[in-house]
Amino acid sequence: MSMMVENVMDRVGPSDHPSDEALDAQWLRDRIGEAVGPLHRIVRHLASGGMGHVFMAEHVHLGVYAAVKLPRVGHEASCKSVAHEARILSQLEHPNIVRVLDTGHLADGQPYLMLEYVSGLELDAWLDGCGTMSLKRCVGVLRQVASAIDYLHAQGIVHGDIKPANIIIDPRAHDFVKLLDFGIASRENRDVRRGVMGTPAYMAPEQARGESWGPASDVYGVAALALELLTGRPPYDYETAQDALTAVLTKPAPVPSMRGLSIPGLDAVFARGLHQDPAKRYVIASDFVDALEQVLASSPQGPTATPRSHSPSARFGRPASLGVAVGAAAYMARATPAEAGLGSWINRMAERLVACVAQ
């Protein structure tokens, strides 16, 4: 088994190499002011990940913002990922999926992907600030995520990387959510995607084994997301990616009662949603949410919000290219570039407090 884990680790992706921000800060600074298409200019760097960078761009006439993703310089896989996301997203239209606005090349030939600027906070950051969700609130959030996932599957697309960092929540808009980061999404026929891709802490067992994975893997991802929203921790909460993958390959996923959350009927829902065998999971993501809603109807007293400890494992695996970046920038949506310093940090802290109170 240890050899198998080592082989898996070789294929997960560039999880902990230094970011381009550290290696080439000057390149990032040089992008400021650069034209993106005929009507936008880059105004600030927002974040970097293993597969690229995200910038804020401003419309030169309207003064509204968009998120612009650029691949890592000289990184062929990153360039292909940008083009892949553009192709996937251009075919999608769903209220809970981020919209693509444009794609093209900068003056130096660098490809870019321009997306709507999403208002809110990534769920990962929300959990860090607020702890956990009540079952009622969790069902409301998951209903939207499941709607997006079921829509994707109806289009023959598998997301493959469902996790809090790839979902934006806006508590000011009744917990409206958007699904992000389609860097490893598959538009192939169902159940034919192969290879160890995703994030170990949330990865379905068939993904971790490098077997074919499809819609059932996303259903698992929704259940894994739900477990973290309710208990504050993903299914496989370990210090390193290798430990997380070992657990995925050798241990069944935990149920809520194992983490102190005992609500009649809840364990059975998660035991099915996180089942090792894809064929024994819920058929569609909405079925899992329906089951949670039935538990809520029978026992409306859900868990209260509690602080969550930092989960290192969520940072391992394939770094989120768009999700982390847009999430980190989400509260910038109402700020001008001049306000994007200490003031925006204070605003984000205030927003987190508002989000917690809303619970």
Residue pairs with C-beta under 8 A, 6 or more apart in sequence:
1 246
1 249
1 250
4 249
5 242
5 245
5 246
5 249
6 242
8 196
8 208
8 209
8 210
8 245
8 249
9 241
9 242
9 245
11 195
11 196
11 210
12 196
12 197
12 200
12 241
12 245
12 316
12 317
12 318
13 50
13 197
13 317
13 318
13 319
14 50
14 319
15 50
15 241
15 316
15 317
15 318
15 319
16 241
16 316
17 50
19 48
19 49
19 50
20 27
20 28
20 48
20 53
20 72
20 73
21 28
21 45
21 48
21 53
24 73
27 73
28 45
28 48
28 53
29 45
31 42
31 45
31 53
31 55
31 70
32 42
32 43
32 44
32 45
33 41
33 42
33 43
34 41
34 42
34 106
34 107
35 41
35 106
35 107
36 42
36 57
36 68
36 104
36 106
36 112
36 114
37 102
37 104
37 114
39 59
39 60
39 61
40 57
40 58
40 59
40 60
40 66
40 68
40 114
41 57
41 58
41 60
42 55
42 56
42 57
42 68
43 55
43 56
43 57
43 58
43 65
43 337
44 55
44 56
44 337
44 340
45 53
45 55
46 54
46 55
46 56
46 67
46 325
46 326
46 328
46 329
46 332
47 53
47 54
47 324
47 325
47 328
47 329
48 54
48 325
49 319
49 320
49 321
49 324
49 325
50 72
50 318
50 319
50 321
51 71
51 72
51 75
51 77
51 78
51 81
51 183
51 318
51 319
51 321
52 69
52 70
52 71
52 72
52 78
52 81
52 82
52 321
52 322
52 325
53 69
53 70
53 71
53 72
53 325
54 67
54 68
54 69
54 70
54 321
54 322
54 325
54 326
54 329
55 67
55 68
55 69
55 70
56 65
56 66
56 67
56 68
56 117
56 329
56 332
56 337
56 340
57 65
57 66
57 67
57 68
57 114
58 64
58 65
58 337
59 65
59 66
64 117
65 117
65 332
65 333
66 101
66 114
66 115
66 116
66 117
67 114
67 115
67 116
67 117
67 118
67 322
67 325
67 326
67 329
68 112
68 113
68 114
68 115
69 82
69 85
69 112
69 113
69 114
69 115
69 321
69 322
69 325
70 82
70 106
70 110
70 111
70 112
71 78
71 79
71 81
71 82
71 110
71 111
72 78
73 110
78 321
79 111
81 183
81 321
82 103
82 111
82 112
82 113
83 103
83 111
84 182
84 183
84 185
85 100
85 113
85 181
85 182
85 183
85 185
85 321
85 322
86 100
86 103
86 113
87 187
88 157
88 182
88 185
88 187
89 97
89 98
89 99
89 100
89 115
89 182
90 100
90 103
91 155
91 187
92 151
92 152
92 155
92 157
93 99
94 147
94 148
94 151
96 144
96 145
96 147
96 148
96 176
96 177
96 178
96 179
97 148
97 151
97 152
97 178
97 179
98 115
98 116
98 118
98 168
98 178
98 179
98 180
98 322
98 326
99 115
99 116
100 113
100 114
100 115
100 116
101 114
101 115
101 116
102 114
103 111
103 112
103 113
103 114
104 111
104 112
105 111
105 112
106 112
115 322
115 326
117 326
117 329
117 332
117 333
118 168
118 178
118 180
118 326
118 330
118 333
119 168
119 170
119 172
119 173
119 330
119 331
119 333
119 334
120 168
120 169
120 170
120 171
120 172
120 173
120 176
120 177
120 178
120 330
120 331
120 333
121 129
121 168
121 169
121 170
121 171
121 327
121 330
121 331
121 348
121 351
121 352
121 355
122 164
122 165
122 166
122 167
122 168
122 169
122 323
122 324
122 326
122 327
122 328
122 330
123 141
123 164
123 165
123 167
123 168
123 169
123 177
123 225
123 229
123 327
124 163
124 164
124 165
124 314
124 324
124 327
125 327
125 328
125 352
126 164
126 169
126 171
126 352
126 355
127 164
127 228
127 229
127 232
127 308
128 308
128 310
129 349
129 352
129 353
129 355
129 356
130 305
130 352
130 355
130 356
130 359
131 232
131 305
131 306
131 307
131 308
131 356
132 229
132 230
132 231
132 232
132 303
132 304
132 305
132 306
132 308
133 141
133 229
133 230
133 303
133 305
133 359
134 302
134 303
134 304
134 305
134 359
135 230
135 263
135 266
135 292
135 295
135 296
135 300
135 302
135 303
136 296
136 300
136 302
137 175
137 302
137 359
138 226
138 229
138 230
138 292
138 302
139 289
139 292
139 293
139 296
140 175
141 169
141 175
141 177
141 229
142 222
142 225
142 226
142 229
142 288
142 289
142 292
143 286
143 289
144 175
144 176
144 177
145 162
145 167
145 177
145 179
145 222
145 225
145 285
146 222
146 284
146 285
146 286
146 288
146 289
147 286
148 179
149 159
149 162
149 179
149 218
149 219
149 221
149 222
149 284
149 285
150 284
150 285
150 286
152 158
152 159
152 185
152 218
153 190
153 215
153 218
153 284
153 285
156 187
156 188
156 189
156 190
157 185
157 186
157 187
158 185
158 186
158 190
158 193
158 213
158 214
158 215
158 217
158 218
159 179
159 182
159 185
159 218
159 221
160 184
160 185
160 186
160 193
160 197
160 198
160 207
160 213
160 217
160 218
160 221
161 181
161 183
161 184
161 185
161 197
161 198
161 199
161 202
161 221
161 318
161 320
161 323
162 202
162 218
162 221
162 222
162 224
162 225
163 199
163 201
163 202
163 221
163 224
163 225
163 234
163 314
163 320
163 323
164 225
164 228
164 229
164 314
165 181
165 314
165 320
165 323
165 324
165 327
166 179
166 180
166 181
166 320
166 322
166 323
166 327
167 177
167 178
167 179
167 180
167 225
167 323
168 177
168 178
168 180
168 326
168 327
168 330
169 175
169 176
169 177
169 355
170 176
170 177
171 351
171 354
171 355
171 358
172 351
172 354
175 358
180 320
180 322
180 323
180 326
180 327
181 320
181 321
181 322
181 323
182 322
183 318
183 320
183 321
183 322
184 197
184 198
184 318
186 192
186 193
186 214
190 214
190 215
191 212
191 213
191 214
191 215
192 212
192 214
193 212
193 213
193 214
194 210
194 211
194 212
194 213
195 210
196 203
196 207
196 208
196 209
196 210
197 207
197 318
198 204
198 207
198 317
198 318
199 314
199 316
199 317
199 318
199 320
200 208
200 236
200 241
200 244
200 245
200 248
200 313
200 316
200 317
201 224
201 234
201 235
201 236
201 237
201 238
201 244
201 311
201 313
201 314
201 316
201 317
202 221
202 224
202 225
202 234
202 235
202 236
202 314
203 236
203 244
203 245
203 248
203 317
204 213
204 216
204 217
204 220
204 221
204 278
205 220
205 248
205 249
205 276
206 212
206 213
206 216
206 217
206 278
207 213
207 217
208 245
208 248
208 249
209 249
213 278
214 278
215 284
216 278
216 279
216 281
217 278
218 285
219 273
219 281
219 282
219 283
219 284
219 285
219 288
220 273
220 274
220 275
220 278
220 281
222 273
222 285
222 288
222 289
223 270
223 273
223 274
223 281
223 288
224 234
224 235
224 253
224 274
226 270
226 273
226 288
226 292
227 233
227 234
227 235
227 253
227 254
227 256
227 270
227 274
228 234
228 235
228 311
230 256
230 261
230 302
230 303
231 256
231 259
231 260
231 261
231 303
232 306
232 307
232 308
232 309
233 259
233 308
233 309
233 311
234 311
234 313
234 314
235 248
235 253
235 254
235 274
236 244
236 247
236 248
236 251
236 253
236 313
237 244
237 311
237 313
238 244
238 247
238 312
238 313
239 312
239 313
240 312
240 313
240 316
241 313
241 316
241 317
243 313
244 313
244 316
244 317
252 274
252 276
253 270
253 274
253 276
255 266
255 267
255 270
255 271
255 274
256 262
256 263
256 266
256 267
256 270
257 266
257 267
261 303
263 295
263 299
263 301
263 302
263 303
264 295
264 298
264 299
265 294
265 295
265 298
265 299
266 292
266 295
269 288
269 291
269 292
269 295
272 280
272 281
272 282
272 288
272 291
273 281
273 282
273 288
273 291
274 281
275 281
281 288
282 288
282 291
296 302
305 356
305 359
331 344
331 347
331 348
331 351
332 340
332 344
335 343
335 344
335 347
